[in-house]
Amino acid sequence: MPSRGFLRRLLVLGERQALQDLKVYTDLAQKATDILSSQLLQPSTEQEYSVDKIRTIEKQGDDLTMSLKSDITQGAINSTLLGHLLNLVETCDDILDKTLYLSREIYRMSHFLRLNPELAGYVKDEAYTKFSTMLEYNKKALTNLQNMLNANDLEHLKSERKSIESLEEVVDDIKDDLIDQVYVNAKGLHYLVFTHVMNTVHRIDDLLDDCEDASDLVMTISNSVNR
């Protein structure tokens, strides 16, 4: 269904109707994040199905990206906005790519933990608990980003952008606390557990960074349109 506000204003400059599908990214990312959150609690025998579902969502995002890039580059778009719009599409697509990466890594670790159950306590009780909290904040940031795409005025855009910035800072603190904890306990951690936790916490933090980057691009584009 066509969105209003931000994207509708863009159409005045000649952008094609497909640009209104941009908020589909946030819908897809919300679904993928929900699945990923559930996957953290699943035994290894159930996780392959979750990975497949997220892979399907990521493929939908790839198809949308190809379609939007075609519409953007072939449409009558103001040249000053072209680069920002393409970057916005790429950034939204990157959120789905990272979510699939996380799903696959968690699935891989589940096999290791199944064979080494004595190591599962720290990963699931400490790291995954914090991962789950971080993903909840990511879902909130995605909602804020979608609200920006539907916003009708710059003040609304700024408010949603500020909310995303605040969420990113909270997640940054959670990431830093977990990394501190990992280093304190490093001597007693298996190297695969250490690597998995460190890589995963950075990737989840990257999801919020992408939301923040996307919100910056929305602000830049909207400011250009309203000049």
N, C-alpha and C positions, 0 to 999 in steps of 0.2 A: 504494500500500500504506500503510495507516495508520502514522503514526509514533508513537513512544512517548515517555515522559518529559514534557517541557514541555507539548506540546499535549495529551497524554493527561490531565494534571492539569487543564488548562483545561476539559476536557469535564465534569469533576465539577461545574462551576458551571453547566452547562446549554448550553455551546456545541455547535453542531451538527457532524455528522461532517465536513462540508466543510472545517472549519478544519484538519483533518489534512493537507490538500493544500497548506498554506502552504509546505512545504519544496520543492514543485514549482518555486517561483520560483528557488531556488538551482540546481536542475538546469538550468532554462532559461537562467539567466544564465551558467552554466559553458559550456553549448553555444555560446551567442552570443559569449562571450569567446574561445573557441577559434577560431571562424570569423573574428572580428575580428583576432586575432593573425595568422592565415594571410593575411588580406586585405592586411596591411601589406607582404607580399612579392609580391603578385600584380601583373601588368601590368593596365592599365586595361581591357583587353579581357575580363578574367576576373572583374573585381570586381563587376559587376552581379549576377551569380549569388550572390555572397556577401551583398550587400545584401538581395536577395530572401529568402535563407534567414534572415537576422536579422530581417527584417520579419515573416516568418511566425512566428518565435519570439516577437517582441514582441506580435503579435496574440494568440497563445495566452495571454500574460501578461495582456493586456487582458480577455480572456474570463474568465480565472481571477479577476481583480480584481472584475469585475461579480458573479460568482457568490459570492465570499467576502463582499463587502459586503452582498449580499442576505441571506446566511446570518447574518452578524453582527448586522445591524440587525433582523432578524425573529426571531432566536433568543432564548432566555431567558438573556441574558448580564448578568452583574453590571455595573451602570451605571458603576462606577468603572474597569472595564476596557475599556468600549466604545470610548472615544476612543483609548486606546493601541493597541488591536487594529486600528482603522481606519487609524491612522497607520502601523502596521507594514506593513499591506497596501500602502498608498500608497508607502511607502519602497521596498519590494521591487519594486513595479511600476516605480518611477522608475529603478531600475538598468537594467531592460530598455529603457526609453525612451531613456536616455542612450547605451546601447550602439548602438541603431539610429541615433541622431544621429551618433555617431562614425563609424559605417560609411558613412553617406551623405556625410559631410564628406571622408573619406579617398578615397571614390570620385570626388567632385568634383575634388579636388586631383590625382588620377591623370590626369585629362584635361589639366589645365594642365601637368603635368610631362611628359606625352607630347609636347606641342607645344613645350615648353621644356626639352629634356633636359639642358641645361647646368646647370639648377637642381636636378636630381634628386639629385645626389650628397650635398649637405648634408642634404636632407630624409630620404633613405633611410638614409644611413650614420650620421648623427648623431641626428636627432630620432626617426626610426622605431625605431632600435635601442633607445633609451631607452623609447619607448612600449611596445615588446614586453616589456621587463623589468617595467615598471609593470603591464602586463596579467597577467603571471605572478603577481605579488603579489596582484592582484585575485582571481585564481582561488583562491589560497590562502585569502584572506579569506572568499570565498564558501563554501569547505569548512568553515572555522571557524564560520561562521554556521549552516550546516546542522547541524554538530555540536551547536550550542547548541539547536537545535530538537529534537534527539534526546536531549539531556542528561537524566540522571535525578537530578542533585543540583546544588545551588547552587555547590559548589566547582568542578565541571566547567564550569558556565556561566561562572564568573568566569575560569577558566583560558583558555577559548576567547575570551572577551571581551578579555582581556589580549593574546592573540595578534593579534587584529584591530587593536587599538590600536597594537601594535608595527609591524605591517605598514603601517598608515596613515602612521606616522611615517617609515618608510623611503621610501615613495613620495613623501611630502612633500619629503624631502631631494632625491630625484631630480628632482622638479618644479622645486625652487628652483635646483638646479645647471643645469638646462637653460635656465631663464629667464635666469639670469646669462649663460650662453653666448650666448643669442640677442641680448641687449642688447649684448654685446661685439662681435658680428658684424653688428649691425643695419645699419650703413652699407652693407655689401655684399650685403644680402638684399633680394630683391624683396618689395614690400609684401604681396603675397598669401602668400608663404612665411612672412613674419613673423607675419601674422595667423593663418594656419593652424596654425602650430606653437604659438603662444601659446594659442589657443582650445582646441586639442586636448589639450595637456598639462593645462590646467585641468579639462577635462571628464573625463579619465581619473582625475585626482586626486579628482574628485567621486564617482566610482564607489566608491572606498575610503571616502570620507566617508559615503556612503549605507550601506555595510556596517557602519560604526561606529555610525551612528545606529540602524540596525536592531538591532544587538546591544544597544544601550542600552535600546531598547524591550522586547526580550526579557527583559532583566534586570529592568526595572521591572515587567513583567507577572508574571514568575515570583515576584518578591518579594511582590507583592500576593497571589498565589495561596497562597503558603506562610505567610502570616501567620495 
